[in-house]
Amino acid sequence: MRRLRNQMVHEYIEDLSILSNALNLAHAFVPELLAAAARCVQEVERIRANRAA
């Protein structure tokens, strides 16, 4: 995932087949990224609840 991100951010991809492949690979990571974001939100809520107690 990190290598794909670095490729897409740091390289200008001119070959449309490479760009298409990169975008399709990135789309496959969406569920994993959403799950990671949800875990981050849960952790923030846990920390906030502990500080309030």
mmCIF entry with sequence, helices, sheets and N, C-alpha, C, O atoms, coordinates in Angstrom:
data_MODEL
# 
_entry.id   MODEL 
# 
_entity.id                         1 
_entity.type                       polymer 
_entity.pdbx_number_of_molecules   1 
# 
_entity_poly.entity_id                      1 
_entity_poly.type                           'polypeptide(L)' 
_entity_poly.nstd_linkage                   no 
_entity_poly.nstd_monomer                   no 
_entity_poly.pdbx_seq_one_letter_code       MRRLRNQMVHEYIEDLSILSNALNLAHAFVPELLAAAARCVQEVERIRANRAA 
_entity_poly.pdbx_seq_one_letter_code_can   MRRLRNQMVHEYIEDLSILSNALNLAHAFVPELLAAAARCVQEVERIRANRAA 
_entity_poly.pdbx_strand_id                 A 
# 
loop_
_entity_poly_seq.entity_id 
_entity_poly_seq.num 
_entity_poly_seq.mon_id 
_entity_poly_seq.hetero 
1 1  MET n 
1 2  ARG n 
1 3  ARG n 
1 4  LEU n 
1 5  ARG n 
1 6  ASN n 
1 7  GLN n 
1 8  MET n 
1 9  VAL n 
1 10 HIS n 
1 11 GLU n 
1 12 TYR n 
1 13 ILE n 
1 14 GLU n 
1 15 ASP n 
1 16 LEU n 
1 17 SER n 
1 18 ILE n 
1 19 LEU n 
1 20 SER n 
1 21 ASN n 
1 22 ALA n 
1 23 LEU n 
1 24 ASN n 
1 25 LEU n 
1 26 ALA n 
1 27 HIS n 
1 28 ALA n 
1 29 PHE n 
1 30 VAL n 
1 31 PRO n 
1 32 GLU n 
1 33 LEU n 
1 34 LEU n 
1 35 ALA n 
1 36 ALA n 
1 37 ALA n 
1 38 ALA n 
1 39 ARG n 
1 40 CYS n 
1 41 VAL n 
1 42 GLN n 
1 43 GLU n 
1 44 VAL n 
1 45 GLU n 
1 46 ARG n 
1 47 ILE n 
1 48 ARG n 
1 49 ALA n 
1 50 ASN n 
1 51 ARG n 
1 52 ALA n 
1 53 ALA n 
# 
_struct_asym.id          A 
_struct_asym.entity_id   1 
# 
loop_
_struct_conf.conf_type_id 
_struct_conf.id 
_struct_conf.pdbx_PDB_helix_id 
_struct_conf.beg_label_comp_id 
_struct_conf.beg_label_asym_id 
_struct_conf.beg_label_seq_id 
_struct_conf.pdbx_beg_PDB_ins_code 
_struct_conf.end_label_comp_id 
_struct_conf.end_label_asym_id 
_struct_conf.end_label_seq_id 
_struct_conf.pdbx_end_PDB_ins_code 
_struct_conf.beg_auth_comp_id 
_struct_conf.beg_auth_asym_id 
_struct_conf.beg_auth_seq_id 
_struct_conf.end_auth_comp_id 
_struct_conf.end_auth_asym_id 
_struct_conf.end_auth_seq_id 
_struct_conf.pdbx_PDB_helix_class 
_struct_conf.details 
_struct_conf.pdbx_PDB_helix_length 
HELX_P HELX_P1 AA1 ARG A 2  ? HIS A 10 ? ARG A 2  HIS A 10 1 ? 9  
HELX_P HELX_P2 AA2 LEU A 16 ? ALA A 28 ? LEU A 16 ALA A 28 1 ? 13 
HELX_P HELX_P3 AA3 VAL A 30 ? ALA A 52 ? VAL A 30 ALA A 52 1 ? 23 
# 
_struct_conf_type.id          HELX_P 
_struct_conf_type.criteria    ? 
_struct_conf_type.reference   ? 
# 
loop_
_atom_site.group_PDB 
_atom_site.id 
_atom_site.type_symbol 
_atom_site.label_atom_id 
_atom_site.label_alt_id 
_atom_site.label_comp_id 
_atom_site.label_asym_id 
_atom_site.label_entity_id 
_atom_site.label_seq_id 
_atom_site.pdbx_PDB_ins_code 
_atom_site.Cartn_x 
_atom_site.Cartn_y 
_atom_site.Cartn_z 
_atom_site.occupancy 
_atom_site.B_iso_or_equiv 
_atom_site.pdbx_formal_charge 
_atom_site.auth_seq_id 
_atom_site.auth_comp_id 
_atom_site.auth_asym_id 
_atom_site.auth_atom_id 
_atom_site.pdbx_PDB_model_num 
ATOM 1   N N  . MET A 1 1  ? 0.839   -1.180 0.000   1.00 0.00 ? 1  MET A N  1 
ATOM 2   C CA . MET A 1 1  ? 0.000   0.000  0.000   1.00 0.00 ? 1  MET A CA 1 
ATOM 3   C C  . MET A 1 1  ? 0.884   1.244  0.000   1.00 0.00 ? 1  MET A C  1 
ATOM 4   O O  . MET A 1 1  ? 0.630   2.197  -0.737  1.00 0.00 ? 1  MET A O  1 
ATOM 5   N N  . ARG A 1 2  ? 1.925   1.227  0.832   1.00 0.00 ? 2  ARG A N  1 
ATOM 6   C CA . ARG A 1 2  ? 2.816   2.386  0.915   1.00 0.00 ? 2  ARG A CA 1 
ATOM 7   C C  . ARG A 1 2  ? 3.557   2.616  -0.408  1.00 0.00 ? 2  ARG A C  1 
ATOM 8   O O  . ARG A 1 2  ? 3.701   3.752  -0.860  1.00 0.00 ? 2  ARG A O  1 
ATOM 9   N N  . ARG A 1 3  ? 4.023   1.523  -1.019  1.00 0.00 ? 3  ARG A N  1 
ATOM 10  C CA . ARG A 1 3  ? 4.734   1.665  -2.302  1.00 0.00 ? 3  ARG A CA 1 
ATOM 11  C C  . ARG A 1 3  ? 3.825   2.246  -3.380  1.00 0.00 ? 3  ARG A C  1 
ATOM 12  O O  . ARG A 1 3  ? 4.251   3.079  -4.180  1.00 0.00 ? 3  ARG A O  1 
ATOM 13  N N  . LEU A 1 4  ? 2.575   1.802  -3.395  1.00 0.00 ? 4  LEU A N  1 
ATOM 14  C CA . LEU A 1 4  ? 1.620   2.319  -4.373  1.00 0.00 ? 4  LEU A CA 1 
ATOM 15  C C  . LEU A 1 4  ? 1.363   3.793  -4.130  1.00 0.00 ? 4  LEU A C  1 
ATOM 16  O O  . LEU A 1 4  ? 1.320   4.583  -5.073  1.00 0.00 ? 4  LEU A O  1 
ATOM 17  N N  . ARG A 1 5  ? 1.193   4.165  -2.875  1.00 0.00 ? 5  ARG A N  1 
ATOM 18  C CA . ARG A 1 5  ? 0.984   5.571  -2.541  1.00 0.00 ? 5  ARG A CA 1 
ATOM 19  C C  . ARG A 1 5  ? 2.173   6.416  -2.987  1.00 0.00 ? 5  ARG A C  1 
ATOM 20  O O  . ARG A 1 5  ? 2.003   7.474  -3.594  1.00 0.00 ? 5  ARG A O  1 
ATOM 21  N N  . ASN A 1 6  ? 3.367   5.942  -2.682  1.00 0.00 ? 6  ASN A N  1 
ATOM 22  C CA . ASN A 1 6  ? 4.558   6.692  -3.069  1.00 0.00 ? 6  ASN A CA 1 
ATOM 23  C C  . ASN A 1 6  ? 4.664   6.824  -4.587  1.00 0.00 ? 6  ASN A C  1 
ATOM 24  O O  . ASN A 1 6  ? 5.013   7.887  -5.099  1.00 0.00 ? 6  ASN A O  1 
ATOM 25  N N  . GLN A 1 7  ? 4.363   5.748  -5.298  1.00 0.00 ? 7  GLN A N  1 
ATOM 26  C CA . GLN A 1 7  ? 4.407   5.803  -6.758  1.00 0.00 ? 7  GLN A CA 1 
ATOM 27  C C  . GLN A 1 7  ? 3.428   6.844  -7.283  1.00 0.00 ? 7  GLN A C  1 
ATOM 28  O O  . GLN A 1 7  ? 3.770   7.637  -8.161  1.00 0.00 ? 7  GLN A O  1 
ATOM 29  N N  . MET A 1 8  ? 2.214   6.842  -6.747  1.00 0.00 ? 8  MET A N  1 
ATOM 30  C CA . MET A 1 8  ? 1.181   7.739  -7.258  1.00 0.00 ? 8  MET A CA 1 
ATOM 31  C C  . MET A 1 8  ? 1.437   9.194  -6.873  1.00 0.00 ? 8  MET A C  1 
ATOM 32  O O  . MET A 1 8  ? 1.024   10.102 -7.595  1.00 0.00 ? 8  MET A O  1 
ATOM 33  N N  . VAL A 1 9  ? 2.104   9.426  -5.761  1.00 0.00 ? 9  VAL A N  1 
ATOM 34  C CA . VAL A 1 9  ? 2.327   10.786 -5.292  1.00 0.00 ? 9  VAL A CA 1 
ATOM 35  C C  . VAL A 1 9  ? 3.616   11.378 -5.868  1.00 0.00 ? 9  VAL A C  1 
ATOM 36  O O  . VAL A 1 9  ? 3.658   12.560 -6.206  1.00 0.00 ? 9  VAL A O  1 
ATOM 37  N N  . HIS A 1 10 ? 4.648   10.574 -5.979  1.00 0.00 ? 10 HIS A N  1 
ATOM 38  C CA . HIS A 1 10 ? 5.960   11.095 -6.341  1.00 0.00 ? 10 HIS A CA 1 
ATOM 39  C C  . HIS A 1 10 ? 6.320   10.933 -7.818  1.00 0.00 ? 10 HIS A C  1 
ATOM 40  O O  . HIS A 1 10 ? 7.347   11.446 -8.262  1.00 0.00 ? 10 HIS A O  1 
ATOM 41  N N  . GLU A 1 11 ? 5.510   10.246 -8.560  1.00 0.00 ? 11 GLU A N  1 
ATOM 42  C CA . GLU A 1 11 ? 5.794   10.050 -9.977  1.00 0.00 ? 11 GLU A CA 1 
ATOM 43  C C  . GLU A 1 11 ? 4.618   10.557 -10.798 1.00 0.00 ? 11 GLU A C  1 
ATOM 44  O O  . GLU A 1 11 ? 3.458   10.375 -10.428 1.00 0.00 ? 11 GLU A O  1 
ATOM 45  N N  . TYR A 1 12 ? 4.934   11.192 -11.909 1.00 0.00 ? 12 TYR A N  1 
ATOM 46  C CA . TYR A 1 12 ? 3.884   11.576 -12.846 1.00 0.00 ? 12 TYR A CA 1 
ATOM 47  C C  . TYR A 1 12 ? 3.706   10.408 -13.802 1.00 0.00 ? 12 TYR A C  1 
ATOM 48  O O  . TYR A 1 12 ? 4.576   10.140 -14.631 1.00 0.00 ? 12 TYR A O  1 
ATOM 49  N N  . ILE A 1 13 ? 2.593   9.721  -13.689 1.00 0.00 ? 13 ILE A N  1 
ATOM 50  C CA . ILE A 1 13 ? 2.359   8.524  -14.488 1.00 0.00 ? 13 ILE A CA 1 
ATOM 51  C C  . ILE A 1 13 ? 1.709   8.938  -15.807 1.00 0.00 ? 13 ILE A C  1 
ATOM 52  O O  . ILE A 1 13 ? 0.548   9.344  -15.841 1.00 0.00 ? 13 ILE A O  1 
ATOM 53  N N  . GLU A 1 14 ? 2.470   8.829  -16.880 1.00 0.00 ? 14 GLU A N  1 
ATOM 54  C CA . GLU A 1 14 ? 1.970   9.215  -18.201 1.00 0.00 ? 14 GLU A CA 1 
ATOM 55  C C  . GLU A 1 14 ? 1.332   8.049  -18.945 1.00 0.00 ? 14 GLU A C  1 
ATOM 56  O O  . GLU A 1 14 ? 0.427   8.250  -19.755 1.00 0.00 ? 14 GLU A O  1 
ATOM 57  N N  . ASP A 1 15 ? 1.791   6.843  -18.678 1.00 0.00 ? 15 ASP A N  1 
ATOM 58  C CA . ASP A 1 15 ? 1.255   5.652  -19.348 1.00 0.00 ? 15 ASP A CA 1 
ATOM 59  C C  . ASP A 1 15 ? -0.113  5.339  -18.751 1.00 0.00 ? 15 ASP A C  1 
ATOM 60  O O  . ASP A 1 15 ? -0.227  5.015  -17.569 1.00 0.00 ? 15 ASP A O  1 
ATOM 61  N N  . LEU A 1 16 ? -1.147  5.438  -19.583 1.00 0.00 ? 16 LEU A N  1 
ATOM 62  C CA . LEU A 1 16 ? -2.512  5.253  -19.079 1.00 0.00 ? 16 LEU A CA 1 
ATOM 63  C C  . LEU A 1 16 ? -2.772  3.854  -18.544 1.00 0.00 ? 16 LEU A C  1 
ATOM 64  O O  . LEU A 1 16 ? -3.586  3.691  -17.634 1.00 0.00 ? 16 LEU A O  1 
ATOM 65  N N  . SER A 1 17 ? -2.115  2.856  -19.074 1.00 0.00 ? 17 SER A N  1 
ATOM 66  C CA . SER A 1 17 ? -2.326  1.504  -18.553 1.00 0.00 ? 17 SER A CA 1 
ATOM 67  C C  . SER A 1 17 ? -1.717  1.374  -17.157 1.00 0.00 ? 17 SER A C  1 
ATOM 68  O O  . SER A 1 17 ? -2.289  0.707  -16.294 1.00 0.00 ? 17 SER A O  1 
ATOM 69  N N  . ILE A 1 18 ? -0.571  2.000  -16.928 1.00 0.00 ? 18 ILE A N  1 
ATOM 70  C CA . ILE A 1 18 ? 0.040   1.977  -15.596 1.00 0.00 ? 18 ILE A CA 1 
ATOM 71  C C  . ILE A 1 18 ? -0.811  2.780  -14.617 1.00 0.00 ? 18 ILE A C  1 
ATOM 72  O O  . ILE A 1 18 ? -1.021  2.357  -13.480 1.00 0.00 ? 18 ILE A O  1 
ATOM 73  N N  . LEU A 1 19 ? -1.302  3.940  -15.061 1.00 0.00 ? 19 LEU A N  1 
ATOM 74  C CA . LEU A 1 19 ? -2.165  4.759  -14.206 1.00 0.00 ? 19 LEU A CA 1 
ATOM 75  C C  . LEU A 1 19 ? -3.446  4.017  -13.857 1.00 0.00 ? 19 LEU A C  1 
ATOM 76  O O  . LEU A 1 19 ? -3.872  4.018  -12.702 1.00 0.00 ? 19 LEU A O  1 
ATOM 77  N N  . SER A 1 20 ? -4.057  3.388  -14.846 1.00 0.00 ? 20 SER A N  1 
ATOM 78  C CA . SER A 1 20 ? -5.288  2.629  -14.615 1.00 0.00 ? 20 SER A CA 1 
ATOM 79  C C  . SER A 1 20 ? -5.046  1.498  -13.628 1.00 0.00 ? 20 SER A C  1 
ATOM 80  O O  . SER A 1 20 ? -5.846  1.278  -12.719 1.00 0.00 ? 20 SER A O  1 
ATOM 81  N N  . ASN A 1 21 ? -3.956  0.789  -13.806 1.00 0.00 ? 21 ASN A N  1 
ATOM 82  C CA . ASN A 1 21 ? -3.615  -0.304 -12.896 1.00 0.00 ? 21 ASN A CA 1 
ATOM 83  C C  . ASN A 1 21 ? -3.406  0.223  -11.476 1.00 0.00 ? 21 ASN A C  1 
ATOM 84  O O  . ASN A 1 21 ? -3.881  -0.376 -10.511 1.00 0.00 ? 21 ASN A O  1 
ATOM 85  N N  . ALA A 1 22 ? -2.695  1.343  -11.351 1.00 0.00 ? 22 ALA A N  1 
ATOM 86  C CA . ALA A 1 22 ? -2.444  1.922  -10.028 1.00 0.00 ? 22 ALA A CA 1 
ATOM 87  C C  . ALA A 1 22 ? -3.746  2.338  -9.357  1.00 0.00 ? 22 ALA A C  1 
ATOM 88  O O  . ALA A 1 22 ? -3.930  2.109  -8.161  1.00 0.00 ? 22 ALA A O  1 
ATOM 89  N N  . LEU A 1 23 ? -4.644  2.944  -10.112 1.00 0.00 ? 23 LEU A N  1 
ATOM 90  C CA . LEU A 1 23 ? -5.928  3.362  -9.541  1.00 0.00 ? 23 LEU A CA 1 
ATOM 91  C C  . LEU A 1 23 ? -6.777  2.159  -9.123  1.00 0.00 ? 23 LEU A C  1 
ATOM 92  O O  . LEU A 1 23 ? -7.433  2.192  -8.081  1.00 0.00 ? 23 LEU A O  1 
ATOM 93  N N  . ASN A 1 24 ? -6.765  1.107  -9.929  1.00 0.00 ? 24 ASN A N  1 
ATOM 94  C CA . ASN A 1 24 ? -7.506  -0.106 -9.559  1.00 0.00 ? 24 ASN A CA 1 
ATOM 95  C C  . ASN A 1 24 ? -6.913  -0.751 -8.309  1.00 0.00 ? 24 ASN A C  1 
ATOM 96  O O  . ASN A 1 24 ? -7.651  -1.211 -7.438  1.00 0.00 ? 24 ASN A O  1 
ATOM 97  N N  . LEU A 1 25 ? -5.587  -0.786 -8.218  1.00 0.00 ? 25 LEU A N  1 
ATOM 98  C CA . LEU A 1 25 ? -4.951  -1.328 -7.013  1.00 0.00 ? 25 LEU A CA 1 
ATOM 99  C C  . LEU A 1 25 ? -5.310  -0.477 -5.798  1.00 0.00 ? 25 LEU A C  1 
ATOM 100 O O  . LEU A 1 25 ? -5.611  -1.006 -4.728  1.00 0.00 ? 25 LEU A O  1 
ATOM 101 N N  . ALA A 1 26 ? -5.275  0.837  -5.971  1.00 0.00 ? 26 ALA A N  1 
ATOM 102 C CA . ALA A 1 26 ? -5.606  1.728  -4.860  1.00 0.00 ? 26 ALA A CA 1 
ATOM 103 C C  . ALA A 1 26 ? -7.049  1.514  -4.416  1.00 0.00 ? 26 ALA A C  1 
ATOM 104 O O  . ALA A 1 26 ? -7.335  1.516  -3.218  1.00 0.00 ? 26 ALA A O  1 
ATOM 105 N N  . HIS A 1 27 ? -7.945  1.334  -5.352  1.00 0.00 ? 27 HIS A N  1 
ATOM 106 C CA . HIS A 1 27 ? -9.357  1.119  -5.015  1.00 0.00 ? 27 HIS A CA 1 
ATOM 107 C C  . HIS A 1 27 ? -9.531  -0.154 -4.187  1.00 0.00 ? 27 HIS A C  1 
ATOM 108 O O  . HIS A 1 27 ? -10.405 -0.223 -3.323  1.00 0.00 ? 27 HIS A O  1 
ATOM 109 N N  . ALA A 1 28 ? -8.710  -1.145 -4.448  1.00 0.00 ? 28 ALA A N  1 
ATOM 110 C CA . ALA A 1 28 ? -8.793  -2.395 -3.690  1.00 0.00 ? 28 ALA A CA 1 
ATOM 111 C C  . ALA A 1 28 ? -8.439  -2.192 -2.223  1.00 0.00 ? 28 ALA A C  1 
ATOM 112 O O  . ALA A 1 28 ? -8.832  -2.993 -1.374  1.00 0.00 ? 28 ALA A O  1 
ATOM 113 N N  . PHE A 1 29 ? -7.699  -1.125 -1.918  1.00 0.00 ? 29 PHE A N  1 
ATOM 114 C CA . PHE A 1 29 ? -7.310  -0.840 -0.532  1.00 0.00 ? 29 PHE A CA 1 
ATOM 115 C C  . PHE A 1 29 ? -8.359  -0.038 0.245   1.00 0.00 ? 29 PHE A C  1 
ATOM 116 O O  . PHE A 1 29 ? -8.203  0.170  1.448   1.00 0.00 ? 29 PHE A O  1 
ATOM 117 N N  . VAL A 1 30 ? -9.404  0.407  -0.411  1.00 0.00 ? 30 VAL A N  1 
ATOM 118 C CA . VAL A 1 30 ? -10.408 1.248  0.256   1.00 0.00 ? 30 VAL A CA 1 
ATOM 119 C C  . VAL A 1 30 ? -10.972 0.589  1.522   1.00 0.00 ? 30 VAL A C  1 
ATOM 120 O O  . VAL A 1 30 ? -11.012 1.253  2.558   1.00 0.00 ? 30 VAL A O  1 
ATOM 121 N N  . PRO A 1 31 ? -11.406 -0.665 1.498   1.00 0.00 ? 31 PRO A N  1 
ATOM 122 C CA . PRO A 1 31 ? -11.940 -1.263 2.737   1.00 0.00 ? 31 PRO A CA 1 
ATOM 123 C C  . PRO A 1 31 ? -10.917 -1.264 3.881   1.00 0.00 ? 31 PRO A C  1 
ATOM 124 O O  . PRO A 1 31 ? -11.269 -1.005 5.032   1.00 0.00 ? 31 PRO A O  1 
ATOM 125 N N  . GLU A 1 32 ? -9.669  -1.552 3.563   1.00 0.00 ? 32 GLU A N  1 
ATOM 126 C CA . GLU A 1 32 ? -8.632  -1.565 4.594   1.00 0.00 ? 32 GLU A CA 1 
ATOM 127 C C  . GLU A 1 32 ? -8.408  -0.158 5.162   1.00 0.00 ? 32 GLU A C  1 
ATOM 128 O O  . GLU A 1 32 ? -8.225  0.001  6.369   1.00 0.00 ? 32 GLU A O  1 
ATOM 129 N N  . LEU A 1 33 ? -8.421  0.843  4.309   1.00 0.00 ? 33 LEU A N  1 
ATOM 130 C CA . LEU A 1 33 ? -8.242  2.224  4.771   1.00 0.00 ? 33 LEU A CA 1 
ATOM 131 C C  . LEU A 1 33 ? -9.429  2.687  5.609   1.00 0.00 ? 33 LEU A C  1 
ATOM 132 O O  . LEU A 1 33 ? -9.250  3.384  6.607   1.00 0.00 ? 33 LEU A O  1 
ATOM 133 N N  . LEU A 1 34 ? -10.636 2.304  5.210   1.00 0.00 ? 34 LEU A N  1 
ATOM 134 C CA . LEU A 1 34 ? -11.821 2.667  6.002   1.00 0.00 ? 34 LEU A CA 1 
ATOM 135 C C  . LEU A 1 34 ? -11.785 2.002  7.376   1.00 0.00 ? 34 LEU A C  1 
ATOM 136 O O  . LEU A 1 34 ? -12.149 2.617  8.378   1.00 0.00 ? 34 LEU A O  1 
ATOM 137 N N  . ALA A 1 35 ? -11.351 0.763  7.418   1.00 0.00 ? 35 ALA A N  1 
ATOM 138 C CA . ALA A 1 35 ? -11.251 0.053  8.700   1.00 0.00 ? 35 ALA A CA 1 
ATOM 139 C C  . ALA A 1 35 ? -10.203 0.725  9.591   1.00 0.00 ? 35 ALA A C  1 
ATOM 140 O O  . ALA A 1 35 ? -10.419 0.873  10.794  1.00 0.00 ? 35 ALA A O  1 
ATOM 141 N N  . ALA A 1 36 ? -9.082  1.128  9.017   1.00 0.00 ? 36 ALA A N  1 
ATOM 142 C CA . ALA A 1 36 ? -8.038  1.814  9.800   1.00 0.00 ? 36 ALA A CA 1 
ATOM 143 C C  . ALA A 1 36 ? -8.560  3.143  10.328  1.00 0.00 ? 36 ALA A C  1 
ATOM 144 O O  . ALA A 1 36 ? -8.294  3.497  11.476  1.00 0.00 ? 36 ALA A O  1 
ATOM 145 N N  . ALA A 1 37 ? -9.294  3.878  9.510   1.00 0.00 ? 37 ALA A N  1 
ATOM 146 C CA . ALA A 1 37 ? -9.865  5.149  9.950   1.00 0.00 ? 37 ALA A CA 1 
ATOM 147 C C  . ALA A 1 37 ? -10.860 4.932  11.091  1.00 0.00 ? 37 ALA A C  1 
ATOM 148 O O  . ALA A 1 37 ? -10.889 5.708  12.046  1.00 0.00 ? 37 ALA A O  1 
ATOM 149 N N  . ALA A 1 38 ? -11.664 3.894  10.995  1.00 0.00 ? 38 ALA A N  1 
ATOM 150 C CA . ALA A 1 38 ? -12.631 3.592  12.054  1.00 0.00 ? 38 ALA A CA 1 
ATOM 151 C C  . ALA A 1 38 ? -11.913 3.251  13.358  1.00 0.00 ? 38 ALA A C  1 
ATOM 152 O O  . ALA A 1 38 ? -12.350 3.662  14.433  1.00 0.00 ? 38 ALA A O  1 
ATOM 153 N N  . ARG A 1 39 ? -10.807 2.498  13.267  1.00 0.00 ? 39 ARG A N  1 
ATOM 154 C CA . ARG A 1 39 ? -10.034 2.185  14.474  1.00 0.00 ? 39 ARG A CA 1 
ATOM 155 C C  . ARG A 1 39 ? -9.437  3.447  15.086  1.00 0.00 ? 39 ARG A C  1 
ATOM 156 O O  . ARG A 1 39 ? -9.374  3.571  16.309  1.00 0.00 ? 39 ARG A O  1 
ATOM 157 N N  . CYS A 1 40 ? -9.001  4.380  14.250  1.00 0.00 ? 40 CYS A N  1 
ATOM 158 C CA . CYS A 1 40 ? -8.465  5.649  14.762  1.00 0.00 ? 40 CYS A CA 1 
ATOM 159 C C  . CYS A 1 40 ? -9.541  6.431  15.505  1.00 0.00 ? 40 CYS A C  1 
ATOM 160 O O  . CYS A 1 40 ? -9.293  6.978  16.579  1.00 0.00 ? 40 CYS A O  1 
ATOM 161 N N  . VAL A 1 41 ? -10.732 6.478  14.929  1.00 0.00 ? 41 VAL A N  1 
ATOM 162 C CA . VAL A 1 41 ? -11.844 7.183  15.581  1.00 0.00 ? 41 VAL A CA 1 
ATOM 163 C C  . VAL A 1 41 ? -12.173 6.520  16.913  1.00 0.00 ? 41 VAL A C  1 
ATOM 164 O O  . VAL A 1 41 ? -12.391 7.213  17.907  1.00 0.00 ? 41 VAL A O  1 
ATOM 165 N N  . GLN A 1 42 ? -12.213 5.197  16.950  1.00 0.00 ? 42 GLN A N  1 
ATOM 166 C CA . GLN A 1 42 ? -12.501 4.483  18.199  1.00 0.00 ? 42 GLN A CA 1 
ATOM 167 C C  . GLN A 1 42 ? -11.443 4.791  19.254  1.00 0.00 ? 42 GLN A C  1 
ATOM 168 O O  . GLN A 1 42 ? -11.774 4.976  20.425  1.00 0.00 ? 42 GLN A O  1 
ATOM 169 N N  . GLU A 1 43 ? -10.195 4.847  18.857  1.00 0.00 ? 43 GLU A N  1 
ATOM 170 C CA . GLU A 1 43 ? -9.116  5.129  19.809  1.00 0.00 ? 43 GLU A CA 1 
ATOM 171 C C  . GLU A 1 43 ? -9.220  6.552  20.345  1.00 0.00 ? 43 GLU A C  1 
ATOM 172 O O  . GLU A 1 43 ? -9.020  6.778  21.538  1.00 0.00 ? 43 GLU A O  1 
ATOM 173 N N  . VAL A 1 44 ? -9.526  7.497  19.492  1.00 0.00 ? 44 VAL A N  1 
ATOM 174 C CA . VAL A 1 44 ? -9.711  8.882  19.946  1.00 0.00 ? 44 VAL A CA 1 
ATOM 175 C C  . VAL A 1 44 ? -10.875 8.968  20.925  1.00 0.00 ? 44 VAL A C  1 
ATOM 176 O O  . VAL A 1 44 ? -10.782 9.647  21.948  1.00 0.00 ? 44 VAL A O  1 
ATOM 177 N N  . GLU A 1 45 ? -11.967 8.284  20.615  1.00 0.00 ? 45 GLU A N  1 
ATOM 178 C CA . GLU A 1 45 ? -13.116 8.290  21.522  1.00 0.00 ? 45 GLU A CA 1 
ATOM 179 C C  . GLU A 1 45 ? -12.776 7.633  22.851  1.00 0.00 ? 45 GLU A C  1 
ATOM 180 O O  . GLU A 1 45 ? -13.225 8.092  23.901  1.00 0.00 ? 45 GLU A O  1 
ATOM 181 N N  . ARG A 1 46 ? -11.979 6.552  22.816  1.00 0.00 ? 46 ARG A N  1 
ATOM 182 C CA . ARG A 1 46 ? -11.565 5.884  24.052  1.00 0.00 ? 46 ARG A CA 1 
ATOM 183 C C  . ARG A 1 46 ? -10.706 6.816  24.900  1.00 0.00 ? 46 ARG A C  1 
ATOM 184 O O  . ARG A 1 46 ? -10.904 6.913  26.111  1.00 0.00 ? 46 ARG A O  1 
ATOM 185 N N  . ILE A 1 47 ? -9.771  7.488  24.282  1.00 0.00 ? 47 ILE A N  1 
ATOM 186 C CA . ILE A 1 47 ? -8.900  8.420  25.008  1.00 0.00 ? 47 ILE A CA 1 
ATOM 187 C C  . ILE A 1 47 ? -9.709  9.574  25.582  1.00 0.00 ? 47 ILE A C  1 
ATOM 188 O O  . ILE A 1 47 ? -9.511  9.980  26.727  1.00 0.00 ? 47 ILE A O  1 
ATOM 189 N N  . ARG A 1 48 ? -10.621 10.094 24.774  1.00 0.00 ? 48 ARG A N  1 
ATOM 190 C CA . ARG A 1 48 ? -11.460 11.204 25.240  1.00 0.00 ? 48 ARG A CA 1 
ATOM 191 C C  . ARG A 1 48 ? -12.293 10.779 26.434  1.00 0.00 ? 48 ARG A C  1 
ATOM 192 O O  . ARG A 1 48 ? -12.434 11.537 27.393  1.00 0.00 ? 48 ARG A O  1 
ATOM 193 N N  . ALA A 1 49 ? -12.856 9.555  26.387  1.00 0.00 ? 49 ALA A N  1 
ATOM 194 C CA . ALA A 1 49 ? -13.689 9.064  27.492  1.00 0.00 ? 49 ALA A CA 1 
ATOM 195 C C  . ALA A 1 49 ? -12.851 8.877  28.750  1.00 0.00 ? 49 ALA A C  1 
ATOM 196 O O  . ALA A 1 49 ? -13.317 9.179  29.848  1.00 0.00 ? 49 ALA A O  1 
ATOM 197 N N  . ASN A 1 50 ? -11.610 8.378  28.609  1.00 0.00 ? 50 ASN A N  1 
ATOM 198 C CA . ASN A 1 50 ? -10.739 8.192  29.759  1.00 0.00 ? 50 ASN A CA 1 
ATOM 199 C C  . ASN A 1 50 ? -10.335 9.518  30.397  1.00 0.00 ? 50 ASN A C  1 
ATOM 200 O O  . ASN A 1 50 ? -10.189 9.604  31.616  1.00 0.00 ? 50 ASN A O  1 
ATOM 201 N N  . ARG A 1 51 ? -10.156 10.536 29.585  1.00 0.00 ? 51 ARG A N  1 
ATOM 202 C CA . ARG A 1 51 ? -9.789  11.854 30.139  1.00 0.00 ? 51 ARG A CA 1 
ATOM 203 C C  . ARG A 1 51 ? -10.953 12.505 30.856  1.00 0.00 ? 51 ARG A C  1 
ATOM 204 O O  . ARG A 1 51 ? -10.759 13.248 31.818  1.00 0.00 ? 51 ARG A O  1 
ATOM 205 N N  . ALA A 1 52 ? -12.177 12.227 30.386  1.00 0.00 ? 52 ALA A N  1 
ATOM 206 C CA . ALA A 1 52 ? -13.359 12.817 30.995  1.00 0.00 ? 52 ALA A CA 1 
ATOM 207 C C  . ALA A 1 52 ? -13.685 12.152 32.335  1.00 0.00 ? 52 ALA A C  1 
ATOM 208 O O  . ALA A 1 52 ? -14.326 12.754 33.197  1.00 0.00 ? 52 ALA A O  1 
ATOM 209 N N  . ALA A 1 53 ? -13.239 10.919 32.497  1.00 0.00 ? 53 ALA A N  1 
ATOM 210 C CA . ALA A 1 53 ? -13.577 10.164 33.722  1.00 0.00 ? 53 ALA A CA 1 
ATOM 211 C C  . ALA A 1 53 ? -12.712 10.565 34.897  1.00 0.00 ? 53 ALA A C  1 
ATOM 212 O O  . ALA A 1 53 ? -12.870 10.027 35.993  1.00 0.00 ? 53 ALA A O  1 
# 
